Structures are given as C-alpha cells and as structure tokens.
C-alpha cells in the first residue's frame, strides 16, 4: 500500500474587485488609468498606449476583419461595373489575424489587472510602491523569461499558428476549382470531408492512397530502424577493423542533400541509366523500373532509396546509445549460456526501443509525410483508377497534386487535416503505451 502524500494548499493572496478602490477600478474600464491615478506614470502610459493602438486598429479595420472572418465577403467583383469586390481569402486571413490581436489584447488587459491589484495590495499593507526602474529590475531579475519570450511568442502566432489555422479553416470552405477570387468563397462545414470519403471522384483514390501510405510508413520506419541498428551493432563488433573508415561511407551518403540523391537514383533506374545499360549489354531488354505499370517495383525502389537516405542517421543515434550500454549484463548473460541472438532480443533491443521511442515516432511521422521520395522518383504520373495521383503517391503527394497543380485547395486542406489527425492520434496512442512514457 502506497503511503499517502499530504499536500499543503498555498493560495496566493489576491484582492477582490469589490475590495478595490475607485482609482484601481478605473483600470478595469480603461487600461492604465488606475496606474496613472496612483502616479505610476510610465506603466500607465504604456498600458494606455497599447490600449489606444488596439482601439485604433479596430476602428480602422479590425471590426471589418473580424466580421469578414464569418462572412468571407459580400461584394462580388464586377469588371464591367468597375467593382473591385471582396477577396474572401484575404478576409479569412485578416480575420484570423484579428483574433490573434484580440487574444493579445486580452493577455495585456489581464496583465494590467494583475498589476493594479498588486498596487492595491501594497497600499493596503502600507508598503512603498515600486518605481518604474524597480519594476524593470524585477522583470529582468525574476521574470526575465516573460520579457524574452513575449516577442518570439507573438512571432510564432503570426508566422506559424496563423498559417496553420488558415489551412485548417480552408478545409471548411468551398475555396478551389472555379471558386477562387474574384469569386466569393463560402463556408461549407464538413462537406469537403464528406466528398473526400464518399464522392466517386475522390473516395476510391483516398482509401487506396491511405492504405499504401500506412503500409509505407510502417515498413520504411521498421526497415530503416533495424538496418541502422544492425549497422551500428556491426561496427561495434570488436572483430571489425578500421571502424572509422567503414562508418564514413554511410555518413557521406547522409551528408549529400536528399534531393540530389533522389535525382541520382531516378537517373540510375531510368531507361538511359547505368543499370539498364548493363542489362542491355547483357543481351536483355531494358526494364521500366519506374514506368506506369511498375507498381510494386517502384514502391520497393522507393523503400530502398529512403533506407539509403535514412539509415545513417539511425546508425549514428544507435552508435551513441550502444556505447553507453551496461556491459556487465552481457557478461552475466554469457556466463548463463545466453546466445548472441538471445542477448540481442532480451537486452539490446528492449534497451534501444526504450531509449529511442520518441525518435521512432518522429521517424514514423516523417515517413508518413515523406513528400520528396516519390515526387522526385516518379512525380507527375496520373494513373487510371486514381484521381490526379499514381499508385506510389502518398497523401502528401496527392495533396500537392490537388491543391498546387489543380486548384482543389479545399480538398487539399481537408487531406492535410486528415493527415494531422492520423499522425497525431497514432503517435499519441503508441507513445502513451511505451515504457519511456510510463516511467519518465
């Protein structure tokens, strides 16, 4: 029976609104007024300035941006009448931006309320109010992380979160095909996902590619991991001479940019490449390794090329982990008569999987979204039975074909959201069941 752990509840002393003075309550009405009335002029002016900037933004265009997020525009362009019209995509983008500004303002408003409560608390305790320089010193001393992270967080919201939210919301509109600006875009709810799963144009292709995508991700991750681990174990063997020289070869392959490697392999397996030249010189007909009907052959070549690119990184990781093994366990196992295979199965493999589970999940997600392999090897092929795709395309390749090459932006956004859900759910389900999560 586990002993009970008693925790003390420490409640931060805080002044309630009803206990605040009239001067403090002014900061609830307009940021910074309370600070000004308490002669905290620098802080008060900063809060007032930020509040005025927010008000000016909303008066000038913020309200229109916020409303436009829901309407996506109401005036269609008419070239004959000279009407410029509303750009629905800009409305959507600026509407998301207005939400970020509102969230930022709410955060600053809460900071203003917290500050005025601290002032009220110090006054109630007959303590001296801190000057602006003392507040800055406190900020740089105890809360330096707040100051240093504020601007980067705002940058992340603008340059990372905004595009992601924009792409997610596109999945719930009819943006694409013939409906692009100056045509007005409208919200359609879950219709794109319904079309993706049921419409004869998209549904069969989606399930075919999804099945192959899952098979590809599992097979390539497993192949790369165990071959990388095997190489690391091989190079760690005491009978291998000149280990540094042998390790250099896979590292050189890893150092070459991936797209160069992919283009080189595409040339090698083409009709005019060296492999077919050797086949022809041997008196045989050239083989279409990447032809239209080379379904599994092209898939296997993709697995091999991906292994060539990915194995060195796994080997380097495994080499570092294997150097920190507890060798006494292997000595004890040898004394007990355990074979090398038994030692690998019972000691090495559990240790490696425990240490590399997060890396394995990252490898799986990376392989699931591996755009470059089949784009460079076999990109641009559209086969019968597939809508704007081939039998080696992954979901990420199909997304590219639909959105970039054929303007199906709404369906492409829906696919991207499906990819996110699949990879995140599978990653979380696997990770929470591993020992590395349960024990750490």
C-alpha positions in Angstrom: 0.0 0.0 0.0 1.4 3.3 -1.0 1.9 6.0 1.7 -0.4 9.0 1.5 1.2 12.2 0.4 -0.3 15.2 2.1 0.0 18.4 0.1 -0.4 21.9 1.5 -2.6 24.3 -0.4 -0.9 27.6 -0.9 -3.4 30.2 -2.1 -2.0 33.4 -3.5 -3.3 36.4 -1.7 -5.4 38.4 -4.1 -7.6 41.5 -3.8 -11.2 41.0 -5.0 -12.9 43.5 -7.3 -15.4 44.7 -4.6 -12.5 45.5 -2.3 -10.7 47.7 -4.8 -10.7 51.4 -4.6 -12.3 53.7 -7.2 -8.9 54.5 -8.6 -8.0 50.8 -9.1 -11.3 50.1 -10.7 -10.5 52.7 -13.4 -8.0 50.2 -14.9 -10.9 47.8 -15.5 -12.6 50.5 -17.5 -9.6 51.7 -19.4 -6.2 50.1 -19.2 -3.6 52.2 -17.4 -5.9 54.8 -15.8 -5.5 53.3 -12.3 -1.8 53.3 -12.7 -1.8 56.9 -13.7 -4.0 57.8 -10.7 -1.5 56.1 -8.4 1.3 58.1 -10.0 2.7 55.0 -11.8 3.0 57.2 -14.9 5.4 55.1 -17.0 3.4 51.9 -16.7 0.2 53.7 -17.1 1.2 55.4 -20.3 2.4 52.1 -21.7 -0.9 50.4 -21.0 -2.8 53.4 -22.3 -0.7 53.5 -25.4 -1.3 49.8 -26.1 -5.0 50.2 -25.5 -5.2 53.1 -27.9 -3.4 51.2 -30.5 -5.9 48.3 -30.1 -8.8 50.7 -30.3 -7.4 52.4 -33.4 -6.8 49.1 -35.2 -10.4 48.0 -34.6 -11.8 51.3 -35.6 -9.8 51.5 -38.8 -10.2 47.9 -40.0 -10.3 45.4 -37.1 -14.1 45.2 -36.9 -14.3 44.6 -40.7 -11.6 41.9 -40.4 -13.4 40.2 -37.6 -16.8 40.3 -39.3 -15.2 39.2 -42.6 -14.0 36.0 -40.9 -17.6 34.9 -40.7 -19.0 36.4 -44.0 -15.9 35.9 -46.2 -17.0 38.9 -48.1 -20.3 40.1 -49.5 -19.5 42.1 -52.6 -18.6 40.1 -55.7 -16.1 41.8 -58.1 -17.6 43.1 -61.4 -15.1 44.2 -64.0 -17.7 45.7 -66.2 -19.0 48.0 -63.5 -15.6 48.6 -62.1 -16.4 47.0 -58.7 -13.3 45.6 -57.1 -15.2 43.3 -54.8 -14.2 41.4 -51.7 -11.3 38.9 -51.6 -12.5 36.1 -49.5 -9.0 34.6 -48.9 -7.8 38.0 -47.6 -10.9 38.2 -45.4 -10.2 34.8 -43.9 -6.5 35.6 -43.3 -7.1 39.0 -41.8 -10.0 37.6 -39.7 -7.6 35.1 -38.1 -5.1 38.0 -37.6 -7.9 40.0 -35.8 -8.5 37.0 -33.4 -4.7 37.0 -32.6 -4.8 40.7 -31.9 -7.9 40.2 -29.6 -6.1 37.4 -27.7 -3.0 39.5 -27.3 -5.1 42.4 -26.0 -6.9 40.2 -23.5 -3.5 39.0 -22.3 -2.3 42.6 -21.9 -5.5 43.5 -20.2 -5.1 40.7 -17.6 -1.5 41.9 -17.0 -2.9 45.4 -16.4 -5.5 44.0 -13.9 -2.8 41.9 -12.1 -0.6 45.0 -11.8 -3.3 47.2 -10.4 -4.2 44.5 -7.8 -0.6 44.3 -6.8 -0.5 48.1 -6.4 -3.7 47.9 -4.2 -2.2 45.1 -2.1 1.0 47.1 -1.4 -1.0 50.1 -0.4 -3.2 48.1 1.9 -0.1 46.8 3.6 1.4 50.3 3.8 4.3 49.2 1.6 6.1 51.6 -0.7 5.0 51.4 -4.4 7.8 50.3 -6.7 9.1 52.8 -9.3 9.3 52.0 -13.0 13.0 51.3 -12.8 12.4 48.9 -9.9 9.7 47.2 -11.8 12.0 46.8 -14.8 14.7 45.4 -12.5 12.2 42.9 -11.0 11.1 41.9 -14.6 14.7 41.3 -15.7 15.6 39.5 -12.5 12.7 37.2 -11.6 10.6 37.2 -14.7 13.2 37.6 -17.4 11.6 34.7 -19.3 8.4 36.7 -19.7 10.2 39.6 -21.3 12.4 37.5 -23.6 9.6 35.2 -24.7 6.9 37.8 -25.4 8.1 38.8 -28.8 9.0 35.3 -30.0 5.6 34.0 -28.9 3.9 36.8 -30.9 6.1 35.9 -33.9 5.1 32.3 -33.6 1.5 33.3 -33.5 1.8 35.3 -36.7 4.2 33.1 -38.8 3.4 29.6 -37.5 -0.1 29.5 -35.9 -1.8 31.8 -38.3 -0.9 29.8 -41.5 -1.8 26.5 -39.8 -5.2 27.8 -38.7 -5.7 29.3 -42.1 -5.1 25.9 -43.8 -7.4 24.2 -41.3 -10.2 26.7 -42.0 -9.8 26.4 -45.7 -10.9 22.7 -45.3 -14.3 24.0 -44.2 -14.8 26.3 -47.2 -15.5 25.8 -51.0 -12.3 27.5 -52.0 -10.9 25.7 -55.0 -11.7 24.8 -58.6 -13.8 27.6 -60.2 -14.5 29.2 -56.8 -11.4 31.4 -56.4 -11.2 35.2 -56.0 -12.7 37.3 -57.5 -15.5 34.7 -56.9 -16.8 34.8 -53.3 -15.8 31.8 -51.1 -18.3 30.5 -48.6 -18.3 28.2 -45.6 -19.5 24.6 -46.3 -18.9 22.9 -43.0 -17.9 19.2 -43.3 -18.9 18.9 -46.9 -15.3 18.6 -48.1 -14.6 15.7 -45.8 -17.9 14.0 -46.9 -16.8 14.4 -50.6 -13.4 13.1 -49.8 -14.8 9.9 -48.3 -17.9 9.3 -50.4 -17.6 11.1 -53.8 -16.7 8.8 -56.6 -14.1 11.3 -57.8 -12.1 11.4 -54.5 -13.3 8.5 -52.3 -11.7 5.4 -54.0 -8.4 7.3 -54.6 -8.3 8.4 -51.0 -8.7 5.0 -49.5 -6.2 3.4 -51.9 -3.6 6.0 -51.1 -4.3 5.9 -47.4 -3.8 2.1 -47.3 -0.5 2.4 -49.1 0.5 5.4 -47.0 0.1 3.5 -43.8 1.9 0.4 -45.2 4.7 2.7 -46.4 5.1 4.5 -43.1 5.3 1.2 -41.0 7.5 -0.6 -43.5 10.0 2.2 -44.1 10.3 3.0 -40.4 10.8 -0.6 -39.4 13.3 -1.2 -42.2 15.3 1.9 -41.5 15.4 1.4 -37.8 16.6 -2.3 -37.8 19.1 -1.8 -40.6 20.5 1.3 -38.9 20.7 -0.6 -35.6 22.2 -3.6 -37.4 24.9 -1.4 -38.9 25.7 0.1 -35.5 26.0 -3.3 -33.9 28.2 -4.5 -36.7 30.6 -1.5 -36.4 30.7 -2.0 -32.6 31.9 -5.6 -33.1 35.4 -5.9 -31.7 36.5 -8.0 -34.8 35.7 -5.2 -37.2 38.9 -3.4 -38.2 39.2 0.3 -39.4 35.8 1.2 -37.9 36.2 4.9 -38.6 36.7 4.2 -42.3 33.7 1.9 -42.6 31.5 4.4 -40.7 32.5 7.2 -43.1 30.6 5.7 -46.1 27.1 5.8 -44.7 27.8 9.3 -43.2 28.9 10.6 -46.6 25.6 9.3 -48.0 23.8 11.1 -45.3 25.7 14.3 -45.9 24.7 14.6 -49.5 21.5 16.7 -49.9 18.4 14.4 -50.2 17.0 15.8 -53.5 20.4 15.2 -55.2 20.4 11.6 -54.0 16.8 11.2 -55.3 17.6 12.6 -58.7 20.7 10.4 -58.9 18.6 7.3 -58.2 16.0 8.4 -60.7 18.6 8.6 -63.4 20.1 5.3 -62.3 16.8 3.5 -62.8 15.7 5.3 -65.9 15.9 3.7 -69.4 19.1 5.6 -70.2 20.7 5.0 -66.8 23.6 2.8 -65.9 21.5 -0.1 -64.6 19.6 -0.5 -67.9 22.8 0.0 -69.9 24.3 -3.1 -68.1 21.1 -5.0 -68.7 21.2 -4.2 -72.4 24.9 -5.0 -72.7 24.0 -8.4 -71.2 21.6 -9.1 -74.1 18.3 -8.3 -72.3 15.6 -5.8 -72.8 15.7 -2.6 -70.7 13.4 -2.7 -67.7 11.0 0.1 -66.8 11.7 0.3 -63.1 9.6 3.5 -62.7 7.1 3.0 -65.6 3.4 3.4 -65.4 2.9 -0.3 -64.7 5.8 -0.7 -62.3 3.7 -0.5 -59.2 5.4 -2.7 -56.6 8.8 -2.4 -58.3 8.7 1.4 -58.0 7.4 1.1 -54.4 10.3 -1.2 -53.4 12.8 1.1 -55.1 11.3 3.9 -53.0 11.8 1.9 -49.8 15.4 1.2 -50.8 16.2 4.8 -51.6 14.5 6.0 -48.4 16.6 3.5 -46.5 19.8 4.7 -48.2 19.0 8.3 -47.0 17.6 7.5 -43.5 19.7 4.6 -42.2 22.9 6.6 -41.5 21.0 8.9 -39.0 19.7 5.9 -37.2 23.1 4.3 -37.2 24.7 7.4 -35.6 22.0 7.5 -32.9 22.3 3.8 -32.2 26.1 4.0 -32.1 25.9 6.7 -29.3 23.4 4.7 -27.3 25.2 1.4 -27.7 28.4 2.9 -26.3 26.6 3.6 -23.0 25.4 0.0 -22.5 25.9 -1.8 -19.2 28.3 -4.5 -20.4 28.1 -6.3 -17.1 24.6 -7.5 -18.2 26.1 -9.1 -21.3 28.9 -10.8 -19.3 26.3 -12.2 -16.9 24.2 -13.4 -19.8 27.2 -15.1 -21.4 28.0 -16.9 -18.2 24.4 -18.1 -18.0 24.8 -19.5 -21.6 22.7 -17.0 -23.5 23.4 -16.9 -27.2 24.2 -13.6 -29.1 20.6 -13.6 -30.5 19.1 -14.1 -27.0 21.3 -11.2 -25.7 20.1 -9.0 -28.6 16.4 -9.9 -28.1 16.4 -9.7 -24.3 18.9 -6.9 -23.6 19.9 -4.8 -26.6 16.5 -4.5 -28.3 14.5 -3.5 -25.2 17.1 -1.0 -24.2 17.2 0.6 -27.7 13.5 0.7 -28.1 13.1 2.3 -24.6 15.7 4.9 -25.4 14.6 5.7 -29.0 10.8 5.6 -28.8 10.4 9.3 -29.3 12.8 9.1 -32.3 10.8 6.2 -33.7 7.6 8.2 -33.5 9.3 11.1 -35.2 10.6 8.7 -37.9 7.1 7.3 -38.5 5.6 10.8 -38.8 8.4 11.9 -41.1 8.0 8.8 -43.3 4.2 9.2 -43.4 4.7 12.7 -44.7 7.7 12.0 -46.9 6.9 14.1 -49.9 10.3 14.0 -51.7 10.8 10.3 -52.3 8.1 9.6 -54.8 7.9 13.2 -56.0 11.4 13.1 -57.4 11.4 9.4 -58.4 8.0 9.3 -60.1 6.2 12.6 -59.7 3.7 13.8 -62.3 2.2 10.5 -63.1 -1.6 10.2 -63.2 -2.9 6.6 -63.5 -6.2 5.1 -64.3 -8.2 4.3 -61.2 -6.6 7.2 -59.4 -7.8 10.8 -59.5 -4.8 13.0 -60.1 -2.5 10.5 -58.5 -0.4 7.4 -59.1 -0.1 4.1 -57.2 3.1 5.3 -55.4 1.8 8.7 -54.3 1.4 9.3 -50.6 -1.3 11.5 -49.1 1.1 14.4 -49.0 1.9 14.0 -52.8 -1.8 13.8 -53.6 -2.4 16.9 -51.5 0.2 18.7 -53.6 -1.3 17.5 -56.9 -4.8 18.6 -55.9 -4.0 21.9 -54.4 -0.9 23.3 -56.1 -1.3 21.8 -59.6 -5.1 21.6 -59.9 -6.6 24.3 -57.6 -8.5 21.9 -55.3 -7.4 23.9 -52.3 -10.4 22.9 -50.1 -9.9 19.2 -50.7 -6.1 19.6 -50.2 -6.7 21.3 -46.9 -9.1 18.6 -45.8 -6.5 16.0 -46.6 -3.9 17.9 -44.6 -6.2 17.9 -41.6 -6.8 14.1 -42.0 -3.0 13.6 -42.2 -2.6 15.6 -39.0 -5.3 13.6 -37.2 -3.9 10.3 -38.3 -0.3 11.0 -37.4 -1.1 12.7 -34.1 -3.5 10.1 -32.9 -1.2 7.2 -33.8 1.8 8.9 -32.3 0.0 9.6 -29.0 -1.5 6.1 -28.8 1.8 4.5 -29.3 3.8 6.8 -27.1 1.5 6.6 -24.0 1.8 2.8 -24.1 5.6 2.7 -24.1 7.8 2.3 -21.0 9.7 5.5 -21.8 6.4 7.4 -21.2 5.2 5.4 -18.2 8.5 5.5 -16.4 9.6 9.1 -17.2 
